[in-house]
Amino acid sequence: MKYYQVTMMVRGSRENILLKAKDRADAISKAKRDYQGTLLKIKEVSAPIDATIKEFFSQFGSTVANRKVQPKNLIAAIRQLAVMTNAGISVHDALNEIANATNDKKLKHIFTQASEGINSGLTLSDTFKRYRYDVGGITLAMIELGEQTGQMAEALASLAEILEEIQENVQKFKKAMRYPLITLGAMAVAFTILIMLVVPKFKSIFEKFNAELPLPTKILLNLEYMLSNYGLYLLSGLILVIVMILYFYRNNEDFKYKADQLMLKTYLIKDIIFFATLNRFSLVFTELVHAGIPIADALETATSMIDNSVLKEKLEAVKVSVSRGVSLTEAFKDTGVFENMIIQMISAGESSGQLDNMMRKVTDYYRMRFNYILDNMSSYIEPIMLAIIAGLVLLLALGIFLPMWDMARAIKGH
């Protein structure tokens, strides 16, 4: 949502009105509807500080209170729904049955609402759109696919497989990151304890000799002073910064775009995001094309699944190009995202009329590249960990022993 400063002539007087709207057209519509005057000028402005703070705490509270549905519970429910609809049970009855059987309160609420929505004439996708954050965009896309093709059971079965693959990749990533995070966390705790307990003892010795201290020692003494006097403030500030970054990443498009740009330039993170994104994109796109959905519509749905703003912008250009009559091969090539081998595979599939089969091979390729990175995560991270640990140990050693050696030499000189 954006903020707009609207200048209107209302009952003969000029008024400046601040409106919150999705875009300029929405702001104009709201101004004319709510104030019934003559629109003179409109311009986009930055959000007021009080509104930003209020919205931040509101969304932060709702995020903490409303957690997402557990992926394993959602996958099990989708799998059950696929089996039951394939057996001829109506979607309404299947939703009721699953809602009564699940122990996940959030999922029970969603499926109960979906059942009531179908009973009142809504489609399953219409109801699920209200819970996009909870069930995810892929779930909505595959349900819409099932409604369009009339093959809901097959679409749900494919959805369950896609969700299982995504969840498996998430678990692999968490497993790969567990060891380095634990190691770095333990090292950080040990380093903090050493600074808080050991450095003060040497500090009193250094002060007695009143000698010029080397730079590493000054760094340690400053760190000890900051942690001793402002430790809680630093920790609170760090937590606040992290929370604010997450908030702006989710709610500010410009901030998110710049953050996504930065992540695509960061060592290792760029490869994880790149191959995970293209794997998900090609996976959904392949399923939609295989089901007979027009390429432009399949591209639109698959692109909506992408989280990274930079990659999403480039792939949205593919949809625009295809809509103008450009071949899919040329559209993909113009993005600069896909390597030459992938372009050749897409070209072969497009010219032979077997695009879905060739896209499956593209999906397998990106899946293989992504899995390779996850399987070798420790070998990528170990050099960084060793450098950090070596740096901390070197700082401690130099900070403590350099002045000790200087004092020893001074004593011998006397």
Secondary structure as the mmCIF struct_conf table of DSSP 4:
data_model
#
loop_
_struct_conf.conf_type_id
_struct_conf.id
_struct_conf.beg_label_comp_id
_struct_conf.beg_label_asym_id
_struct_conf.beg_label_seq_id
_struct_conf.end_label_comp_id
_struct_conf.end_label_asym_id
_struct_conf.end_label_seq_id
STRN STRN1 LYS A 2 VAL A 10
TURN_TY1_P TURN_TY1_P1 ARG A 11 GLY A 12
STRN STRN2 SER A 13 ALA A 21
BEND BEND1 LYS A 22 ASP A 23
HELX_RH_AL_P HELX_RH_AL_P1 ARG A 24 TYR A 35
BEND BEND2 GLY A 37 GLY A 37
STRN STRN3 THR A 38 VAL A 45
HELX_LH_PP_P HELX_LH_PP_P1 SER A 46 PRO A 48
HELX_RH_AL_P HELX_RH_AL_P2 ILE A 49 ALA A 65
BEND BEND3 ASN A 66 ASN A 66
HELX_LH_PP_P HELX_LH_PP_P2 ARG A 67 GLN A 70
HELX_RH_AL_P HELX_RH_AL_P3 PRO A 71 ASN A 86
TURN_TY1_P TURN_TY1_P2 ALA A 87 GLY A 88
HELX_RH_AL_P HELX_RH_AL_P4 VAL A 91 ALA A 101
HELX_RH_AL_P HELX_RH_AL_P5 LYS A 105 ASN A 119
TURN_TY1_P TURN_TY1_P3 SER A 120 GLY A 121
HELX_RH_AL_P HELX_RH_AL_P6 LEU A 124 PHE A 128
HELX_RH_3T_P HELX_RH_3T_P1 LYS A 129 TYR A 131
HELX_RH_AL_P HELX_RH_AL_P7 ARG A 132 VAL A 135
HELX_RH_AL_P HELX_RH_AL_P8 GLY A 137 THR A 149
TURN_TY1_P TURN_TY1_P4 GLY A 150 GLY A 150
HELX_RH_AL_P HELX_RH_AL_P9 MET A 152 LEU A 197
TURN_TY1_P TURN_TY1_P5 VAL A 198 VAL A 198
HELX_RH_AL_P HELX_RH_AL_P10 VAL A 199 PHE A 209
TURN_TY1_P TURN_TY1_P6 ASN A 210 ASN A 210
HELX_LH_PP_P HELX_LH_PP_P3 ALA A 211 PRO A 214
HELX_RH_AL_P HELX_RH_AL_P11 LEU A 215 ASN A 251
HELX_RH_AL_P HELX_RH_AL_P12 GLU A 253 MET A 263
TURN_TY1_P TURN_TY1_P7 LEU A 264 LYS A 265
BEND BEND4 THR A 266 THR A 266
TURN_TY1_P TURN_TY1_P8 TYR A 267 LEU A 268
HELX_RH_AL_P HELX_RH_AL_P13 ILE A 269 HIS A 290
TURN_TY1_P TURN_TY1_P9 ALA A 291 GLY A 292
HELX_RH_AL_P HELX_RH_AL_P14 ILE A 295 THR A 303
TURN_TY1_P TURN_TY1_P10 SER A 304 MET A 305
HELX_RH_AL_P HELX_RH_AL_P15 SER A 309 SER A 323
TURN_TY1_P TURN_TY1_P11 ARG A 324 GLY A 325
HELX_RH_AL_P HELX_RH_AL_P16 LEU A 328 THR A 335
TURN_TY1_P TURN_TY1_P12 GLY A 336 GLY A 336
BEND BEND5 PHE A 338 PHE A 338
HELX_RH_AL_P HELX_RH_AL_P17 ASN A 340 SER A 352
TURN_TY1_P TURN_TY1_P13 GLY A 353 GLY A 353
HELX_RH_AL_P HELX_RH_AL_P18 LEU A 355 ASP A 375
TURN_TY1_P TURN_TY1_P14 ASN A 376 ASN A 376
HELX_RH_AL_P HELX_RH_AL_P19 MET A 377 GLY A 413
#
